Amino acid sequence: MRVRYTFVVGAATLLWICGAVRAQEPSSASPPPVKLADLLVEAEQNHPAIRAAARLVESKRTRVAQAKALPDPKLSVGWMGNIAPFDVQVGDPSSYRSLSAMQEIPYPGKLALRGQIAAKEADAETWNVEAARRRIRAAVKLAYYELLGVQKTLETEQRDKDLLEKFARIAEEKYKVGKGLQQDVLRAQVEVSRILQRLAITTQRKRTLEARLNSLLLRPLDTPLGPLPAEFSKSGLPYSLEELVQRGVENDPEIRKQQEYIEQGQLAANLARRELYPDLSVGYMYQNRPRMPEMHGFTFTINLPIFSKNKQREAEKEANLTVESIRQTREAIRTELFFKIKEQYLAARTSDELQSLYSKALVPQSALTLESSMAAYQVGSLDFLSLITNFISVLDYETSYYEELARYQQALARLEELTGIELDGASSSVPEARKP
């Protein structure tokens, strides 16, 4: 339900002061309001955190081919004879010049496992892209919704400053004709100064939030943001806490990344077991012997894993312990995620209830009280202090309404970051970064 203070107090003020209606003509040349969806697209396309995470994934992908490649062959040249390079002793059958090459061939399956391990590391980094994307989107939304709330608060304070200044002039006129007190005039001036102070603080908050949005969009900090939407619409929350928790566990980038690391650890354990099988090295040698027949030779070499108890078996144990450690880390992340989702869910529900309380009870009731106070002060049956107190109450309740509306939308933005569910309808044309 919309806040009714503007209409109630506005109508009462017009009846009390002049009984006339001032119409404001909208500017036909006004630029279109800033759309949140456009800001999200710009942030996702330009923010270096997302691009850095994506480049790291590309970097990790290049390791797959490296891990699956055969070891480099070895080529060697040498001689046996005199100390001078390639100088042999003529007639000595043991003197020769040689050229040899050797290629190591790992046991079947080892290279494939190493490639799969490298691929799993790249898959894990992919979820960092999604995490960065969600983080930047949430930061944009948090700043945007707070800015909307601050803009509405600024409009309310500016409108109420004008009304308060009229109160001050009326108190001064009553004092001049002997129907008012000097303390009423002084109190009115103090309250005008206080609302000017509030306006200065709110204006500073607005400029800070605009700079924050510009920084997220990679714009110069003093770039004009443009007009904000006139209406601050409220999004719904159609999911239960249980549904949000379920979706959060399914979509959480950190949990998915830990799952990739678990699978990588299992592959590492398989590789450690396969290291018990020997690798084969194949070599060829050519010998040049002056005045004697040339010789050719082949060698076949395997490594003997006789120290497997201290090497391969320990490597397998290390991989299994690492997998168990990652499982426990994943459970710790899951537990923390449950708490964060519930925290933001309760924050959204509380803000929703407070908005309803402000819009349906506190603001309308305090506005009616102020209207009655204005009429009573006009006929001299109410002191100016009570009128100002009622005025401040209306101002505080209305600004609190917009603050709670901003907090509600911010809680939804944080829930989006935690669950991956779009809750406010500000969809982006940039596709979500998902694991290939």
Order of alpha helices (4+ residues) and beta strands (2+ residues): alpha-alpha-alpha-beta-beta-alpha-alpha-alpha-alpha-beta-beta-alpha-alpha-alpha
